[in-house]
């Protein structure tokens, strides 16, 4: 069996066609998303922060920064290499999104191969929804969540390869080092992933020593090398941080400050499992599992298939009964708690005879998903982690396909096809309807395209681009390049477009990025010799995110004199 699996795993022409097709369709969807929407709030933070890093300003040391660095460093390198061109960042998102879908397909195929008769076709079916639900399909511009999930896919891909063959020493060390990457893209995703993976590898190593007869590959030497690679990468990262920005600064801003501003209470963390749909979907799944034990009864198998498929069939039918996009989105997202609970139950069942790396990978996926969603308090934060859910689904399909039942493989493949259709249809409407992005005004007004060279290719609805371009022309004409500015709340990529050097420590005024009190902001305005304040009054984002907004405006406006009213902005000057 092992030799047959390894033989089937060789790359064939159809694999190349599938991988290229999934990559191109996903990348095209990301490009289409960018052709009709832009989220200024998130994009400006990424571009302006990356630009200031490209100028040599170091986060954590030179200015407060609550996020892990790798996404910003990648965009900074892109700026240094190719200049300030918005489309290059769009192309980056499209390429990474396409690669993420192709990666996920290959990993699903690895999970199914040798355990399902139609593994190749079923893997392709399960990957198709990721063309519209991939890591960059819902939020189509560069952001740390999506990059972090891509690095997680890469890490799990390498872990999967440890189960199929004995790797070399170098490959084991590289696998261990790769597990550290997600931590430096996004803490709340990467930290749970790294911690649970280390625990699983350590537990597997211990189990191998206690009961080697039951343990599967990889062997103890391989596991030790993987853990050594992880430890070495962590040490190298710590030394690099120490000698550049200071390890204390990094821990303060990315762990202590970030947790204080964003970590919710346990009640809020678990609130999303109070889904009304669980009252009927979980009993239906439980009854289906019971019926599967009636091995020779054809009607029992058919009814069990229907019960398994019922939540996904309802997801499709709901689209015909409900026209409100938010209700459709909620119905799609309600599949998450049901699938997570089912996956957790099946994973525990599979581990009853002892762990293996193949059986522990779902544990890693579950912990990573929980770390992502629970720290942000909403199921909408699933926008980048759909590939992780599909990997869990593949494990569920394997569970059904390996039951001692007549035509178990056909039953599993049929369920996979139903699930794929449901996720693709509902997911297409969810992604195209931009329900996840409803925190910004993106569907109102005429679609405008930027005429600024740096933002060529940017498109969004409403007056925001013309207003911003007026501000850029005003700044070029009346604000000396050497004068310091403060922009409230910082929704526009002002520094990226103008090429001015940021002189104020905060670029985006939000509880997660602004550590200062209103009085401290006034002190910084004076000490940094800030001469201009630009207040955006017509925001794309729906909420006023400035901490202690009324006090901040009152104290800062007391330091400046009103200078000019522009479309969407008020300009203040401080001699």
Buried (B, 14 or more C-beta within 10 A) or exposed (E): EEEEBEEEBEEEEEBEEBBEBBBBBBBBBBBBBBBBBBBBBBBBBBBBBBBBBBBEBBBBBBBBBBBBBBBBBBBBEBBEEEEBBBBBBBBBBBBBBBBBBBBBBBBBBBBBBBBBBBBBBBBBBBBBBBBBBBBBBBBBBBBBBBBBBBBBBBBBBBBBBBBBEEBEEEBBBBBBBBBBBBBBBBBBBBBBBBBBBBBBBEEBBEBBEEEEEEBBBBBBEBBBBBBBBBBBBBEEBEEEBEEBBBBEBBBBBBEEBBEEBBBEEEEEBEBBEEBEBBEEBBEBBEBBBEBBEBEEBEEBBEBBBBBBBBBBBBBBEBBEEEEEBEBBBBBBBBBBBBBBBBBBBBBEEBBEEBBBBBBBBBBBBBBBBBBBBBBBBBBBBBBBBBBBBBBBBBBBBBBBBBBEBEEBBBBBBBBBBBBBBBBBBBBBBBBBBBBBBBBBBBBEEEEBEBEBEBBEBBBBBBBBBBBBBBBBEBBEEEBEEEBBBBBBBBBBBBBBBBEBBBBBBBBBBBBBBBBBBBEEBBEBBEEEEBBBBBBBEBBBBEEEBBBBBEBBBEBBBEBBEEBEEBEBBBBBBBE
